[in-house]
Amino acid sequence: MATFKDMEDSLKSFIIQEQSDAHNIKSVNMAKYNNIKLWMDPTKYIEPHFVVRISISEAVFSLSDCTKVNGGLGYEERFVSKWFGRLGIKDKLNELWNFAEKNKEDK
């Protein structure tokens, strides 16, 4: 099973790769992606979701189709949507949701 750290690293690598293909690579601050955080909180939202924090911005996305539920990441939201559409990402996030859902009673 994937871990949240695995998913954070995957998202970070994806965003950096997408930005490195852009023509404005010199103006991109890659250090801001060093602290990407991804988590889930089944006690706060009933709907399966995942939360992404990049720098000081944070957004909640639905696990069903990656629609934004709350918050905002600015232009980086498009990278999250593209990353979510990659093979296996949704399945790994669903596994993490099932794990988080199962363990919410332990808290």
Secondary structure, 3 states (H helix, E strand, C coil): CCCHHHHHHHHHHHHHHHHHCCCCHHHCCHHHHHHCEEECCCCCCCCCEEEEEECCEEEEEECCCCCEEEEECHHHHHHHHHHHCCCCHHHHHHHHHHHHHHHHHHC
